[in-house]
Amino acid sequence: MDQKIYKVSEINGYIKNLLDADMNLAQVYVRGELSNYKVYPSGHHYFTMKDEEGALKCVMFRGSASRVNFKPESGMRVIAFGRVTVYPRDGAYQLYVNSLVPDGIGDLQLAFEQLKEKLFKEGLFAEEHKKAIPRFPMRIGVITSSAGAAVHDIIRVLRKRWPLGKVILLPVRVQGVEAPPEIVGAIRYANRFSVSDVLIVGRGGGSMEDLWAFNDERVARAIYDSQIPVISAVGHEPDVTISDFVADLRAATPSNAAELCAPDRAELMEYIDTCGDRVAQVMERKLSLCRQRLKSAAERRVLISPMIYVSDRQTAFKALSVRLGAAISGRVSSGREAYASAAAKLDALSPLKVLGRGYAIARKYDDGKIIRSASDVAPGDKITVRFKTDEVNCTVDCSSTVS
């Protein structure tokens, strides 16, 4: 009997038909660890799932990948749903994945944690980037659903607390795939046209899926880029979204956001009344002090009789004159005494005193030098002899002698 010979493609096709006919492989859940995860420019995802004893090649086409809420990474444990079949060209069987969820944690929760970590590392949560909420906003922008309870709660609280403020509603969807781009558009519109002094962005409570629009990266970046301060008011007290971390201020509820963005009129009026009382007290104290100073000034002698001031000044002037005259007399007397003493000392040292006792001073006639000995002159030299009261000119007629 002749043995039939098959082509490679026929074998691959035969095996594919066998696998496709097996209903257990048509819809199958597979648990394993992601390995060698790659995303190609076409948008298709290729990876391997493995456990302790084996590995399974997988592919997830772009359409299915777009529905995955988290970012798959190598090393992550997941549960994949799809069908097992053969790719005829390569003759290799693989799992064609329709959906992918984390193993042991919800995909939304994982996506939340991944985005939170990413934006934290980029600095979108940093305190230094947060803007102060204006104390007295005159225009309050509200970005939420016009049909939800949140907007009515916000308006009710603001009408009671701060009726001076104007509420400007920018209606958007707050749930579903259309919600994130609408919220982003409203935030950008408010900034472009300076719609308000502050923005409240949020919605009422719900499940994590209901609040997911406020965990969208596009919304987070729009809040971060906003030049208008943003208050995030999403859900109830326990609910936390990415928008809460990025916003300039987080409110527990929409009603709480209205309380945080505007002052309480009653408290403000009470504060103004208190300030008025304090001002009145301060002014009363100042007026009392001024009255006392005025009374004290009015009782002063100079105001009672202006001439008393002149008389007091005259008395002081006379006293100063006496003191000045005494000081001058003392200085003159002291100067005279000092002069007499100096004159006496000078007179005692005067050469005229010596001459008065019979001595004379001989000088050369031509240059006036004092002749100290006979050797200083020669016969025929002219000299001048000084006495106490007069002098005579002489001529030397003998030579010097030594005794």
C-alpha positions as a LaTeX table, in Angstrom:
\begin{tabular}{lrrr}
\hline
Residue & $x$ (\AA) & $y$ (\AA) & $z$ (\AA) \\
\hline
Met1 & 0.00 & 0.00 & 0.00 \\
Asp2 & 1.35 & 3.39 & $-0.98$ \\
Gln3 & 2.08 & 5.76 & 1.97 \\
Lys4 & 0.66 & 9.24 & 1.47 \\
Ile5 & 3.17 & 12.07 & 1.66 \\
Tyr6 & 1.96 & 15.37 & 3.16 \\
Lys7 & 3.17 & 18.85 & 2.61 \\
Val8 & 4.33 & 20.88 & 5.59 \\
Ser9 & 1.46 & 23.30 & 5.17 \\
Glu10 & $-0.98$ & 20.39 & 5.11 \\
Ile11 & 0.31 & 19.08 & 8.42 \\
Asn12 & 0.13 & 22.56 & 9.92 \\
Gly13 & $-3.38$ & 23.02 & 8.60 \\
Tyr14 & $-4.44$ & 19.61 & 9.92 \\
Ile15 & $-3.14$ & 20.35 & 13.38 \\
Lys16 & $-4.80$ & 23.81 & 13.29 \\
Asn17 & $-8.14$ & 22.20 & 12.46 \\
Leu18 & $-7.73$ & 19.76 & 15.34 \\
Leu19 & $-7.02$ & 22.55 & 17.78 \\
Asp20 & $-9.79$ & 24.77 & 16.46 \\
Ala21 & $-12.26$ & 21.94 & 16.85 \\
Asp22 & $-11.34$ & 21.43 & 20.50 \\
Met23 & $-13.81$ & 23.56 & 22.50 \\
Asn24 & $-11.53$ & 23.38 & 25.55 \\
Leu25 & $-8.96$ & 25.41 & 23.62 \\
Ala26 & $-11.44$ & 27.80 & 22.00 \\
Gln27 & $-12.08$ & 29.70 & 25.25 \\
Val28 & $-9.35$ & 29.13 & 27.77 \\
Tyr29 & $-7.95$ & 30.98 & 30.79 \\
Val30 & $-4.21$ & 30.69 & 31.35 \\
Arg31 & $-2.32$ & 31.80 & 34.45 \\
Gly32 & 1.40 & 32.52 & 34.23 \\
Glu33 & 4.24 & 35.03 & 34.35 \\
Leu34 & 4.89 & 37.45 & 31.50 \\
Ser35 & 8.25 & 37.13 & 29.80 \\
Asn36 & 9.94 & 38.90 & 26.91 \\
Tyr37 & 7.02 & 41.31 & 26.57 \\
Lys38 & 7.26 & 43.47 & 23.41 \\
Val39 & 4.97 & 46.00 & 21.77 \\
Tyr40 & 5.51 & 46.51 & 18.04 \\
Pro41 & 4.81 & 49.66 & 16.03 \\
Ser42 & 1.77 & 47.94 & 14.56 \\
Gly43 & 0.22 & 48.00 & 18.03 \\
His44 & 0.31 & 44.20 & 18.42 \\
His45 & 1.74 & 42.73 & 21.64 \\
Tyr46 & 3.95 & 39.63 & 21.60 \\
Phe47 & 5.06 & 37.83 & 24.74 \\
Thr48 & 5.54 & 34.51 & 26.48 \\
Met49 & 3.66 & 33.15 & 29.46 \\
Lys50 & 5.57 & 30.72 & 31.63 \\
Asp51 & 5.44 & 28.85 & 34.88 \\
Glu52 & 7.87 & 26.57 & 36.70 \\
Glu53 & 7.62 & 23.81 & 34.11 \\
Gly54 & 6.76 & 25.31 & 30.74 \\
Ala55 & 6.28 & 28.29 & 28.43 \\
Leu56 & 3.55 & 29.35 & 26.00 \\
Lys57 & 3.95 & 31.87 & 23.19 \\
Cys58 & 1.20 & 34.49 & 23.06 \\
Val59 & 0.00 & 37.30 & 20.84 \\
Met60 & $-2.50$ & 40.06 & 21.61 \\
Phe61 & $-3.61$ & 42.13 & 18.64 \\
Arg62 & $-4.01$ & 45.90 & 18.78 \\
Gly63 & $-7.79$ & 45.87 & 19.24 \\
Ser64 & $-7.63$ & 43.61 & 22.29 \\
Ala65 & $-4.57$ & 45.46 & 23.70 \\
Ser66 & $-6.40$ & 48.80 & 23.62 \\
Arg67 & $-8.89$ & 47.44 & 26.16 \\
Val68 & $-6.20$ & 46.60 & 28.74 \\
Asn69 & $-6.31$ & 49.17 & 31.56 \\
Phe70 & $-2.83$ & 48.55 & 32.94 \\
Lys71 & 0.63 & 48.39 & 31.43 \\
Pro72 & 1.79 & 44.77 & 31.11 \\
Glu73 & 5.46 & 44.23 & 31.92 \\
Ser74 & 7.82 & 41.26 & 31.99 \\
Gly75 & 7.80 & 39.51 & 35.35 \\
Met76 & 4.16 & 40.37 & 36.07 \\
Arg77 & 1.80 & 37.49 & 36.94 \\
Val78 & $-1.39$ & 37.62 & 34.89 \\
Ile79 & $-4.43$ & 35.62 & 33.77 \\
Ala80 & $-4.95$ & 35.62 & 30.02 \\
Phe81 & $-8.14$ & 34.67 & 28.20 \\
Gly82 & $-8.18$ & 33.59 & 24.56 \\
Arg83 & $-7.89$ & 30.64 & 22.21 \\
Val84 & $-5.07$ & 28.28 & 21.39 \\
Thr85 & $-4.41$ & 27.59 & 17.72 \\
Val86 & $-1.63$ & 27.17 & 15.19 \\
Tyr87 & $-0.12$ & 29.82 & 13.01 \\
Pro88 & 0.19 & 27.80 & 9.79 \\
Arg89 & 3.11 & 29.65 & 8.33 \\
Asp90 & 5.41 & 28.87 & 11.26 \\
Gly91 & 3.78 & 25.68 & 12.43 \\
Ala92 & 3.88 & 26.91 & 16.01 \\
Tyr93 & 0.89 & 26.94 & 18.26 \\
Gln94 & 0.25 & 29.97 & 20.46 \\
Leu95 & $-2.35$ & 31.63 & 22.62 \\
Tyr96 & $-4.29$ & 34.42 & 20.91 \\
Val97 & $-5.16$ & 36.66 & 23.88 \\
Asn98 & $-8.45$ & 38.56 & 23.95 \\
Ser99 & $-8.12$ & 39.95 & 27.49 \\
Leu100 & $-5.43$ & 40.25 & 30.13 \\
Val101 & $-5.84$ & 40.95 & 33.86 \\
Pro102 & $-3.35$ & 40.92 & 36.73 \\
Asp103 & $-3.32$ & 37.83 & 38.84 \\
Gly104 & $-4.29$ & 38.58 & 42.45 \\
Ile105 & $-5.13$ & 42.29 & 41.93 \\
Gly106 & $-7.71$ & 44.07 & 39.82 \\
Asp107 & $-6.53$ & 45.53 & 36.54 \\
Leu108 & $-7.96$ & 48.95 & 37.41 \\
Gln109 & $-6.18$ & 48.98 & 40.74 \\
Leu110 & $-2.93$ & 47.99 & 39.09 \\
Ala111 & $-3.34$ & 50.65 & 36.43 \\
Phe112 & $-4.02$ & 53.18 & 39.20 \\
Glu113 & $-0.85$ & 52.24 & 41.08 \\
Gln114 & 1.26 & 52.28 & 37.91 \\
Leu115 & 0.07 & 55.73 & 36.85 \\
Lys116 & 0.41 & 57.04 & 40.40 \\
Glu117 & 4.02 & 55.91 & 40.57 \\
Lys118 & 4.79 & 57.31 & 37.11 \\
Leu119 & 3.37 & 60.76 & 37.80 \\
Phe120 & 4.96 & 60.87 & 41.25 \\
Lys121 & 8.39 & 60.29 & 39.73 \\
Glu122 & 7.73 & 63.09 & 37.22 \\
Gly123 & 6.99 & 65.49 & 40.07 \\
Leu124 & 3.29 & 66.11 & 39.33 \\
Phe125 & 2.42 & 65.61 & 42.99 \\
Ala126 & 5.14 & 67.90 & 44.39 \\
Glu127 & 3.96 & 70.49 & 46.90 \\
Glu128 & 6.07 & 73.27 & 45.38 \\
His129 & 3.97 & 73.13 & 42.20 \\
Lys130 & 0.65 & 73.57 & 44.00 \\
Lys131 & $-1.02$ & 76.97 & 43.76 \\
Ala132 & $-2.80$ & 78.76 & 46.58 \\
Ile133 & $-6.59$ & 78.88 & 46.51 \\
Pro134 & $-7.80$ & 82.52 & 46.37 \\
Arg135 & $-9.37$ & 83.61 & 49.63 \\
Phe136 & $-12.25$ & 85.57 & 48.11 \\
Pro137 & $-12.99$ & 84.13 & 44.64 \\
Met138 & $-15.53$ & 86.14 & 42.70 \\
Arg139 & $-15.88$ & 83.56 & 39.87 \\
Ile140 & $-15.98$ & 79.85 & 40.68 \\
Gly141 & $-15.75$ & 77.41 & 37.78 \\
Val142 & $-17.35$ & 73.97 & 38.24 \\
Ile143 & $-16.41$ & 71.16 & 35.86 \\
Thr144 & $-18.83$ & 68.27 & 36.38 \\
Ser145 & $-22.00$ & 66.74 & 35.00 \\
Ser146 & $-24.92$ & 69.14 & 34.76 \\
Ala147 & $-27.30$ & 66.28 & 35.59 \\
Gly148 & $-25.48$ & 64.94 & 38.66 \\
Ala149 & $-26.10$ & 65.66 & 42.32 \\
Ala150 & $-22.60$ & 67.10 & 42.72 \\
Val151 & $-23.34$ & 70.37 & 40.92 \\
His152 & $-26.50$ & 70.94 & 42.98 \\
Asp153 & $-24.59$ & 70.32 & 46.22 \\
Ile154 & $-21.88$ & 72.76 & 45.18 \\
Ile155 & $-24.35$ & 75.49 & 44.20 \\
Arg156 & $-26.38$ & 75.00 & 47.38 \\
Val157 & $-23.33$ & 75.35 & 49.62 \\
Leu158 & $-21.93$ & 78.33 & 47.71 \\
Arg159 & $-25.27$ & 80.14 & 47.72 \\
Lys160 & $-25.37$ & 79.84 & 51.50 \\
Arg161 & $-21.71$ & 80.53 & 52.23 \\
Trp162 & $-20.64$ & 82.98 & 49.55 \\
Pro163 & $-23.49$ & 84.55 & 47.55 \\
Leu164 & $-21.10$ & 87.20 & 46.23 \\
Gly165 & $-19.36$ & 84.55 & 44.11 \\
Lys166 & $-20.56$ & 83.75 & 40.60 \\
Val167 & $-20.78$ & 80.04 & 39.76 \\
Ile168 & $-19.84$ & 79.15 & 36.18 \\
Leu169 & $-20.75$ & 75.60 & 35.17 \\
Leu170 & $-18.70$ & 73.87 & 32.47 \\
Pro171 & $-20.78$ & 70.70 & 31.90 \\
Val172 & $-18.93$ & 67.52 & 30.94 \\
Arg173 & $-19.44$ & 63.81 & 31.08 \\
Val174 & $-17.87$ & 62.29 & 34.15 \\
Gln175 & $-18.12$ & 58.61 & 33.22 \\
Gly176 & $-17.25$ & 56.56 & 30.17 \\
Val177 & $-14.64$ & 56.77 & 27.45 \\
Glu178 & $-15.83$ & 60.23 & 26.36 \\
Ala179 & $-15.38$ & 61.71 & 29.83 \\
Pro180 & $-11.57$ & 62.25 & 29.96 \\
Pro181 & $-11.29$ & 64.31 & 26.74 \\
Glu182 & $-14.30$ & 66.42 & 27.75 \\
Ile183 & $-12.85$ & 67.14 & 31.20 \\
Val184 & $-9.48$ & 68.01 & 29.64 \\
Gly185 & $-11.20$ & 70.31 & 27.13 \\
Ala186 & $-13.14$ & 72.11 & 29.87 \\
Ile187 & $-10.00$ & 72.71 & 31.94 \\
Arg188 & $-8.13$ & 74.09 & 28.93 \\
Tyr189 & $-11.09$ & 76.25 & 27.92 \\
Ala190 & $-11.32$ & 77.74 & 31.42 \\
Asn191 & $-7.61$ & 78.61 & 31.33 \\
Arg192 & $-7.59$ & 79.97 & 27.81 \\
Phe193 & $-10.44$ & 82.42 & 28.46 \\
Ser194 & $-9.75$ & 83.03 & 32.20 \\
Val195 & $-13.24$ & 81.84 & 33.02 \\
Ser196 & $-12.82$ & 81.78 & 36.81 \\
Asp197 & $-10.58$ & 82.43 & 39.79 \\
Val198 & $-10.73$ & 78.79 & 40.91 \\
Leu199 & $-11.91$ & 75.49 & 39.41 \\
Ile200 & $-13.78$ & 72.65 & 41.11 \\
Val201 & $-13.33$ & 69.41 & 39.14 \\
Gly202 & $-15.19$ & 66.30 & 40.23 \\
Arg203 & $-18.33$ & 64.25 & 40.56 \\
Gly204 & $-20.35$ & 62.28 & 43.11 \\
Gly205 & $-19.46$ & 58.88 & 44.48 \\
Gly206 & $-19.40$ & 55.55 & 42.68 \\
Ser207 & $-17.34$ & 52.47 & 42.02 \\
Met208 & $-13.75$ & 52.58 & 40.85 \\
Glu209 & $-14.99$ & 52.07 & 37.31 \\
Asp210 & $-17.41$ & 54.99 & 37.70 \\
Leu211 & $-14.62$ & 57.28 & 38.91 \\
Trp212 & $-12.06$ & 56.08 & 36.39 \\
Ala213 & $-12.19$ & 59.24 & 34.24 \\
Phe214 & $-10.42$ & 61.05 & 37.09 \\
Asn215 & $-7.65$ & 58.43 & 37.04 \\
Asp216 & $-6.93$ & 59.19 & 33.41 \\
Glu217 & $-3.42$ & 60.46 & 32.66 \\
Arg218 & $-4.75$ & 63.12 & 30.28 \\
Val219 & $-6.94$ & 64.61 & 33.00 \\
Ala220 & $-4.06$ & 64.53 & 35.49 \\
Arg221 & $-1.76$ & 66.44 & 33.16 \\
Ala222 & $-4.46$ & 68.99 & 32.31 \\
Ile223 & $-4.95$ & 69.70 & 36.02 \\
Tyr224 & $-1.19$ & 70.01 & 36.50 \\
Asp225 & $-0.87$ & 72.43 & 33.55 \\
Ser226 & $-3.80$ & 74.59 & 34.72 \\
Gln227 & $-2.88$ & 78.16 & 35.63 \\
Ile228 & $-6.14$ & 78.44 & 37.55 \\
Pro229 & $-6.01$ & 76.71 & 40.97 \\
Val230 & $-7.89$ & 73.41 & 40.89 \\
Ile231 & $-9.80$ & 71.71 & 43.71 \\
Ser232 & $-10.39$ & 68.00 & 43.12 \\
Ala233 & $-13.77$ & 66.81 & 44.46 \\
Val234 & $-14.29$ & 63.22 & 43.37 \\
Gly235 & $-16.58$ & 60.77 & 45.14 \\
His236 & $-16.87$ & 60.36 & 48.89 \\
Glu237 & $-14.34$ & 60.58 & 51.72 \\
Pro238 & $-12.70$ & 57.14 & 51.14 \\
Asp239 & $-12.46$ & 57.58 & 47.37 \\
Val240 & $-9.00$ & 58.58 & 46.13 \\
Thr241 & $-8.15$ & 59.33 & 42.50 \\
Ile242 & $-5.08$ & 60.49 & 40.59 \\
Ser243 & $-6.76$ & 63.89 & 40.23 \\
Asp244 & $-6.67$ & 64.27 & 44.02 \\
Phe245 & $-2.88$ & 63.93 & 44.04 \\
Val246 & $-2.29$ & 66.36 & 41.16 \\
Ala247 & $-4.82$ & 69.04 & 42.15 \\
Asp248 & $-3.80$ & 72.07 & 44.19 \\
Leu249 & $-6.27$ & 71.02 & 46.89 \\
Arg250 & $-8.21$ & 67.83 & 47.53 \\
Ala251 & $-11.78$ & 67.92 & 48.87 \\
Ala252 & $-13.47$ & 64.90 & 50.44 \\
Thr253 & $-16.74$ & 65.56 & 48.60 \\
Pro254 & $-18.16$ & 68.13 & 46.15 \\
Ser255 & $-19.88$ & 69.87 & 49.06 \\
Asn256 & $-16.57$ & 70.03 & 50.90 \\
Ala257 & $-14.96$ & 71.53 & 47.80 \\
Ala258 & $-17.50$ & 74.39 & 47.90 \\
Glu259 & $-16.64$ & 74.94 & 51.56 \\
Leu260 & $-12.90$ & 74.98 & 50.85 \\
Cys261 & $-13.00$ & 77.34 & 47.87 \\
Ala262 & $-15.05$ & 80.15 & 49.40 \\
Pro263 & $-15.31$ & 81.81 & 52.82 \\
Asp264 & $-18.40$ & 81.58 & 55.02 \\
Arg265 & $-20.34$ & 84.83 & 54.83 \\
Ala266 & $-21.57$ & 84.48 & 58.42 \\
Glu267 & $-18.06$ & 83.88 & 59.75 \\
Leu268 & $-16.73$ & 86.74 & 57.65 \\
Met269 & $-19.40$ & 89.13 & 58.95 \\
Glu270 & $-18.63$ & 88.05 & 62.51 \\
Tyr271 & $-14.94$ & 88.63 & 61.85 \\
Ile272 & $-15.66$ & 92.08 & 60.39 \\
Asp273 & $-17.79$ & 92.96 & 63.44 \\
Thr274 & $-14.98$ & 91.80 & 65.72 \\
Cys275 & $-12.49$ & 93.90 & 63.76 \\
Gly276 & $-14.84$ & 96.89 & 64.01 \\
Asp277 & $-15.05$ & 96.49 & 67.78 \\
Arg278 & $-11.28$ & 96.23 & 68.04 \\
Val279 & $-10.82$ & 99.34 & 65.89 \\
Ala280 & $-13.33$ & 101.22 & 68.04 \\
Gln281 & $-11.48$ & 100.18 & 71.20 \\
Val282 & $-8.14$ & 101.23 & 69.76 \\
Met283 & $-9.53$ & 104.58 & 68.62 \\
Glu284 & $-11.13$ & 105.15 & 72.04 \\
Arg285 & $-7.80$ & 104.49 & 73.75 \\
Lys286 & $-6.03$ & 106.86 & 71.35 \\
Leu287 & $-8.67$ & 109.57 & 71.90 \\
Ser288 & $-8.40$ & 109.14 & 75.67 \\
Leu289 & $-4.62$ & 109.48 & 75.45 \\
Cys290 & $-4.94$ & 112.56 & 73.26 \\
Arg291 & $-7.40$ & 114.11 & 75.74 \\
Gln292 & $-4.95$ & 113.52 & 78.58 \\
Arg293 & $-2.09$ & 115.04 & 76.59 \\
Leu294 & $-4.26$ & 118.03 & 75.66 \\
Lys295 & $-5.32$ & 118.55 & 79.28 \\
Ser296 & $-1.71$ & 118.29 & 80.45 \\
Ala297 & $-0.60$ & 120.77 & 77.78 \\
Ala298 & $-3.42$ & 123.18 & 78.65 \\
Glu299 & $-2.29$ & 123.22 & 82.30 \\
Arg300 & 1.28 & 124.17 & 81.47 \\
Arg301 & 2.41 & 127.66 & 82.61 \\
Val302 & 3.51 & 128.66 & 79.13 \\
Leu303 & $-0.02$ & 128.35 & 77.80 \\
Ile304 & $-1.61$ & 129.96 & 80.83 \\
Ser305 & 0.67 & 133.05 & 80.50 \\
Pro306 & 2.98 & 133.21 & 77.45 \\
Met307 & 5.13 & 135.93 & 79.13 \\
Ile308 & 6.13 & 133.45 & 81.81 \\
Tyr309 & 8.08 & 131.61 & 79.16 \\
Val310 & 9.81 & 134.86 & 78.13 \\
Ser311 & 10.56 & 135.68 & 81.77 \\
Asp312 & 12.00 & 132.22 & 82.35 \\
Arg313 & 14.19 & 132.58 & 79.28 \\
Gln314 & 15.38 & 136.01 & 80.42 \\
Thr315 & 16.29 & 134.65 & 83.85 \\
Ala316 & 18.17 & 131.79 & 82.25 \\
Phe317 & 19.92 & 134.26 & 79.92 \\
Lys318 & 21.04 & 136.44 & 82.81 \\
Ala319 & 22.37 & 133.42 & 84.67 \\
Leu320 & 24.29 & 132.38 & 81.60 \\
Ser321 & 25.65 & 135.92 & 81.17 \\
Val322 & 26.95 & 135.95 & 84.74 \\
Arg323 & 28.53 & 132.57 & 84.31 \\
Leu324 & 30.09 & 133.68 & 81.01 \\
Gly325 & 31.49 & 136.91 & 82.55 \\
Ala326 & 32.97 & 134.99 & 85.47 \\
Ala327 & 34.51 & 132.49 & 83.10 \\
Ile328 & 36.03 & 135.25 & 80.95 \\
Ser329 & 37.42 & 137.09 & 84.00 \\
Gly330 & 38.93 & 133.88 & 85.30 \\
Arg331 & 40.55 & 133.18 & 81.95 \\
Val332 & 41.96 & 136.75 & 81.71 \\
Ser333 & 43.31 & 136.66 & 85.28 \\
Ser334 & 44.89 & 133.30 & 84.65 \\
Gly335 & 46.42 & 134.59 & 81.43 \\
Arg336 & 47.88 & 137.64 & 83.16 \\
Glu337 & 49.48 & 135.52 & 85.84 \\
Ala338 & 50.95 & 133.20 & 83.25 \\
Tyr339 & 52.25 & 136.22 & 81.27 \\
Ala340 & 53.91 & 137.78 & 84.35 \\
Ser341 & 55.55 & 134.50 & 85.24 \\
Ala342 & 56.87 & 134.02 & 81.71 \\
Ala343 & 58.12 & 137.63 & 81.58 \\
Ala344 & 59.96 & 137.19 & 84.87 \\
Lys345 & 61.63 & 134.05 & 83.64 \\
Leu346 & 62.53 & 135.75 & 80.35 \\
Asp347 & 63.90 & 138.83 & 82.14 \\
Ala348 & 66.08 & 136.67 & 84.37 \\
Leu349 & 67.62 & 135.12 & 81.29 \\
Ser350 & 68.06 & 138.46 & 79.43 \\
Pro351 & 71.67 & 139.48 & 78.57 \\
Leu352 & 70.79 & 143.06 & 79.59 \\
Lys353 & 70.73 & 141.95 & 83.22 \\
Val354 & 74.36 & 140.89 & 82.88 \\
Leu355 & 75.28 & 144.15 & 81.18 \\
Gly356 & 73.61 & 146.07 & 84.00 \\
Arg357 & 76.15 & 144.71 & 86.38 \\
Gly358 & 79.05 & 146.39 & 84.46 \\
Tyr359 & 79.71 & 143.84 & 81.79 \\
Ala360 & 79.93 & 144.60 & 78.05 \\
Ile361 & 79.60 & 142.54 & 74.86 \\
Ala362 & 82.16 & 143.00 & 72.09 \\
Arg363 & 81.12 & 142.22 & 68.52 \\
Lys364 & 82.83 & 142.46 & 65.18 \\
Tyr365 & 81.75 & 145.53 & 63.38 \\
Asp366 & 81.27 & 143.99 & 59.95 \\
Asp367 & 79.38 & 140.73 & 60.72 \\
Gly368 & 78.21 & 141.20 & 64.32 \\
Lys369 & 79.86 & 138.02 & 65.60 \\
Ile370 & 80.56 & 137.95 & 69.34 \\
Ile371 & 84.24 & 138.26 & 70.20 \\
Arg372 & 84.97 & 135.59 & 72.76 \\
Ser373 & 88.77 & 136.01 & 73.06 \\
Ala374 & 91.57 & 138.38 & 71.96 \\
Ser375 & 92.60 & 135.91 & 69.33 \\
Asp376 & 89.31 & 136.59 & 67.47 \\
Val377 & 90.60 & 140.13 & 66.44 \\
Ala378 & 93.73 & 141.71 & 65.02 \\
Pro379 & 95.15 & 145.25 & 65.22 \\
Gly380 & 93.13 & 147.62 & 63.06 \\
Asp381 & 89.87 & 145.57 & 63.27 \\
Lys382 & 86.76 & 147.59 & 63.97 \\
Ile383 & 84.58 & 146.32 & 66.78 \\
Thr384 & 81.38 & 147.38 & 68.57 \\
Val385 & 81.19 & 147.30 & 72.36 \\
Arg386 & 77.63 & 147.00 & 73.78 \\
Phe387 & 76.84 & 148.36 & 77.25 \\
Lys388 & 73.51 & 148.22 & 79.11 \\
Thr389 & 72.09 & 151.37 & 77.59 \\
Asp390 & 74.28 & 152.14 & 74.59 \\
Glu391 & 77.29 & 151.04 & 72.55 \\
Val392 & 80.58 & 152.45 & 71.11 \\
Asn393 & 82.59 & 151.66 & 67.99 \\
Cys394 & 86.29 & 150.97 & 68.54 \\
Thr395 & 89.45 & 150.08 & 66.62 \\
Val396 & 91.84 & 147.45 & 67.92 \\
Asp397 & 95.37 & 148.96 & 68.21 \\
Cys398 & 97.37 & 146.21 & 69.87 \\
Ser399 & 97.91 & 142.61 & 69.37 \\
Ser400 & 96.52 & 139.94 & 71.65 \\
Thr401 & 98.39 & 138.92 & 74.76 \\
Val402 & 98.09 & 135.81 & 76.82 \\
Ser403 & 98.27 & 136.09 & 80.59 \\
\hline
\end{tabular}
